Amino acid sequence: MSIYNEELIREETRVSTNVTFSVKPVVCDYGVYENDKLLAILSSRFNALLIKAILVKDAESKGGFAMPSKFRKADYEKLEEALEKDLADCDV
């Protein structure tokens, strides 16, 4: 499964039948979760989504050596573009 722009900013991403990563509001911050277990709380939604994207990429690569597990600049730029588009869609 590859991460597409819409999935990068989606609250929850299912990597396999038993692995899900999500970002949810926590009071006035954002929590990063793995299978509903809180891993980290961050004040920035972008940083929380970035960590989620890195965790998803890493979990996807556990199946073998064919897929690179390194989170690359292009991956970061896709997340940045998706988040900018999401924020632009919210502007009235």
ROPAVO-848224 format. One record per residue: residue in one letter; x, y, z of N, C-alpha, C in turn; residue number from 1. Coordinates in Angstrom, 1 decimal, decimal comma. Layout:
<nodes>
NODE   residuo       nX       nY       nZ      caX      caY      caZ       cX       cY       cZ   num
NODE         A        X        Y        Z        X        Y        Z        X        Y        Z   NUM
...
</nodes>
This chain:
<nodes>
NODE   residuo       nX       nY       nZ      caX      caY      caZ       cX       cY       cZ   num
NODE         M      0,8     -1,2      0,0      0,0      0,0      0,0      0,9      1,2      0,0     1
NODE         S      0,6      2,1     -0,9      1,4      3,4     -0,9      0,5      4,5     -0,3     2
NODE         I      1,2      5,4      0,2      0,5      6,6      0,8      0,2      7,6     -0,2     3
NODE         Y     -1,0      8,0     -0,4     -1,4      9,0     -1,4     -1,6     10,3     -0,6     4
NODE         N     -1,6     11,5     -1,2     -1,8     12,7     -0,6     -3,0     12,8      0,4     5
NODE         E     -4,1     12,3      0,0     -5,3     12,3      0,8     -5,1     11,5      2,1     6
NODE         E     -4,4     10,4      2,0     -4,1      9,5      3,1     -3,2     10,2      4,1     7
NODE         L     -2,3     11,0      3,6     -1,3     11,7      4,5     -2,0     12,5      5,5     8
NODE         I     -3,1     13,2      5,2     -3,7     14,1      6,1     -5,0     13,5      6,8     9
NODE         R     -5,3     12,2      6,4     -6,4     11,6      7,0     -6,1     11,3      8,4    10
NODE         E     -7,2     11,3      9,2     -7,0     11,0     10,7     -6,4      9,6     10,9    11
NODE         E     -6,8      8,6     10,2     -6,4      7,3     10,4     -5,9      6,6      9,2    12
NODE         T     -4,8      5,8      9,3     -4,3      5,1      8,1     -4,0      3,6      8,6    13
NODE         R     -4,7      2,7      7,9     -4,6      1,3      8,2     -3,4      0,7      7,3    14
NODE         V     -2,4      0,2      8,0     -1,2     -0,3      7,3     -1,5     -1,8      6,9    15
NODE         S     -2,0     -2,5      7,9     -2,4     -4,0      7,7     -3,6     -4,3      8,5    16
NODE         T     -4,0     -5,5      8,6     -5,2     -5,8      9,3     -5,1     -5,6     10,8    17
NODE         N     -3,9     -5,6     11,3     -3,7     -5,4     12,8     -2,8     -4,2     13,1    18
NODE         V     -2,5     -3,3     12,1     -1,7     -2,1     12,4     -2,4     -0,9     11,9    19
NODE         T     -2,8      0,1     12,7     -3,4      1,3     12,3     -2,7      2,5     13,1    20
NODE         F     -2,4      3,5     12,3     -1,8      4,7     12,9     -2,8      5,9     12,7    21
NODE         S     -2,9      6,7     13,7     -3,9      7,8     13,6     -3,4      9,1     14,4    22
NODE         V     -3,9     10,2     14,0     -3,7     11,5     14,7     -5,0     12,0     15,1    23
NODE         K     -5,2     12,3     16,4     -6,4     12,8     16,9     -6,2     14,0     17,8    24
NODE         P     -7,2     14,9     17,9     -7,0     16,0     18,8     -7,0     15,5     20,3    25
NODE         V     -6,1     16,2     21,0     -5,9     15,9     22,5     -5,9     17,2     23,2    26
NODE         V     -7,0     17,5     23,8     -7,2     18,9     24,4     -6,9     19,9     23,4    27
NODE         C     -5,8     20,6     23,4     -5,5     21,6     22,4     -4,3     21,2     21,6    28
NODE         D     -3,9     20,0     21,6     -2,8     19,4     20,9     -3,2     18,3     20,0    29
NODE         Y     -2,2     17,5     19,5     -2,5     16,4     18,6     -1,8     15,1     19,1    30
NODE         G     -2,5     14,0     19,2     -1,9     12,8     19,6     -1,7     11,9     18,5    31
NODE         V     -0,6     11,2     18,5     -0,2     10,2     17,5     -0,5      8,8     18,2    32
NODE         Y     -1,3      8,0     17,5     -1,7      6,7     18,1     -1,3      5,5     17,2    33
NODE         E     -1,0      4,4     17,8     -0,8      3,2     17,1     -1,8      2,2     17,7    34
NODE         N     -2,7      1,7     16,9     -3,8      0,8     17,4     -4,4      1,4     18,6    35
NODE         D     -4,8      2,6     18,6     -5,5      3,3     19,7     -4,6      3,5     21,0    36
NODE         K     -3,3      3,2     20,9     -2,4      3,4     22,0     -1,6      4,7     21,7    37
NODE         L     -1,7      5,7     22,7     -1,1      7,0     22,5      0,4      6,8     22,5    38
NODE         L      1,1      7,3     21,5      2,5      7,3     21,4      3,2      8,6     21,7    39
NODE         A      2,5      9,7     21,3      3,1     11,0     21,5      2,0     12,1     21,4    40
NODE         I      2,3     13,2     22,1      1,4     14,4     22,0      2,2     15,5     21,5    41
NODE         L      1,8     16,2     20,4      2,5     17,3     19,8      1,6     18,5     19,7    42
NODE         S      2,2     19,7     19,7      1,4     20,9     19,6      1,1     21,2     18,2    43
NODE         S      1,8     20,6     17,2      1,6     20,9     15,8      0,9     19,8     15,1    44
NODE         R     -0,2     20,0     14,4     -0,8     19,0     13,6      0,1     18,5     12,5    45
NODE         F      0,9     19,4     11,8      1,8     19,0     10,8      2,8     18,0     11,3    46
NODE         N      3,4     18,3     12,5      4,4     17,4     13,0      3,8     16,0     13,4    47
NODE         A      2,6     16,1     13,9      1,9     14,8     14,3      1,6     14,0     13,0    48
NODE         L      1,2     14,6     11,9      1,0     13,9     10,7      2,3     13,4     10,1    49
NODE         L      3,3     14,2     10,2      4,7     13,8      9,7      5,1     12,5     10,5    50
NODE         I      5,0     12,5     11,8      5,4     11,3     12,5      4,5     10,1     12,1    51
NODE         K      3,2     10,3     11,9      2,3      9,2     11,5      2,8      8,7     10,1    52
NODE         A      3,1      9,6      9,2      3,6      9,2      7,8      4,8      8,4      7,9    53
NODE         I      5,8      8,8      8,8      7,0      8,1      8,9      6,7      6,7      9,5    54
NODE         L      5,9      6,6     10,5      5,5      5,3     11,1      4,9      4,4     10,1    55
NODE         V      4,0      5,0      9,2      3,3      4,2      8,2      4,3      3,6      7,2    56
NODE         K      5,2      4,5      6,7      6,2      4,1      5,8      7,1      3,0      6,3    57
NODE         D      7,5      3,1      7,6      8,3      2,1      8,2      7,6      0,8      8,4    58
NODE         A      6,3      0,9      8,8      5,5     -0,4      8,9      5,3     -1,1      7,6    59
NODE         E      5,1     -0,3      6,5      4,9     -0,9      5,2      6,2     -1,6      4,7    60
NODE         S      7,3     -1,1      5,1      8,6     -1,7      4,6      9,0     -2,9      5,4    61
NODE         K      8,3     -3,3      6,4      8,6     -4,5      7,2      8,5     -5,8      6,4    62
NODE         G      7,8     -5,7      5,3      7,5     -6,9      4,5      8,7     -7,4      3,7    63
NODE         G      9,8     -6,7      3,6     11,0     -7,1      2,8     11,9     -5,9      2,5    64
NODE         F     12,9     -6,2      1,7     13,8     -5,2      1,3     13,5     -4,5      0,0    65
NODE         A     12,5     -4,9     -0,7     12,2     -4,3     -2,0     11,7     -2,8     -1,8    66
NODE         M     11,1     -2,5     -0,8     10,5     -1,2     -0,6     11,5     -0,4      0,4    67
NODE         P     12,0      0,8      0,0     12,8      1,5      0,9     12,0      2,1      2,1    68
NODE         S     12,6      1,9      3,3     11,9      2,4      4,5     12,3      3,8      4,9    69
NODE         K     13,3      4,4      4,2     13,7      5,7      4,5     12,7      6,7      4,1    70
NODE         F     12,3      7,6      4,9     11,4      8,7      4,6     12,2      9,7      3,9    71
NODE         R     11,8     10,0      2,6     12,6     10,9      1,8     12,0     12,3      1,7    72
NODE         K     12,8     13,2      1,1     12,4     14,5      0,9     11,1     14,6      0,1    73
NODE         A     10,9     13,7     -0,9      9,7     13,7     -1,7      8,5     13,3     -0,9    74
NODE         D      8,7     12,4      0,1      7,6     12,0      1,0      7,2     13,2      1,8    75
NODE         Y      8,2     14,0      2,3      7,9     15,1      3,1      7,1     16,2      2,3    76
NODE         E      7,6     16,4      1,1      7,0     17,4      0,2      5,5     17,0     -0,1    77
NODE         K      5,2     15,7     -0,3      3,9     15,3     -0,5      3,0     15,6      0,7    78
NODE         L      3,5     15,4      1,9      2,7     15,7      3,1      2,5     17,2      3,1    79
NODE         E      3,5     18,0      2,9      3,4     19,4      2,9      2,4     19,9      1,9    80
NODE         E      2,4     19,4      0,7      1,4     19,8     -0,3      0,0     19,4      0,1    81
NODE         A     -0,2     18,2      0,6     -1,5     17,7      1,0     -2,1     18,6      2,1    82
NODE         L     -1,2     19,0      3,1     -1,7     19,8      4,2     -2,0     21,2      3,8    83
NODE         E     -1,2     21,8      2,9     -1,4     23,1      2,4     -2,8     23,1      1,6    84
NODE         K     -3,0     22,1      0,8     -4,3     22,0      0,1     -5,5     21,9      1,1    85
NODE         D     -5,3     21,1      2,1     -6,3     20,9      3,1     -6,6     22,2      3,8    86
NODE         L     -5,6     23,0      4,1     -5,8     24,3      4,8     -6,4     25,3      3,8    87
NODE         A     -6,0     25,2      2,5     -6,6     26,1      1,5     -8,1     25,8      1,3    88
NODE         D     -8,5     24,5      1,4     -9,9     24,2      1,2    -10,7     24,7      2,4    89
NODE         C    -10,1     24,9      3,6    -10,8     25,3      4,7    -11,0     26,9      4,7    90
NODE         D    -10,2     27,6      4,0    -10,3     29,1      3,9    -11,6     29,5      3,2    91
NODE         V    -12,2     30,5      3,8    -13,5     30,9      3,2    -13,3     32,3      2,6    92
</nodes>
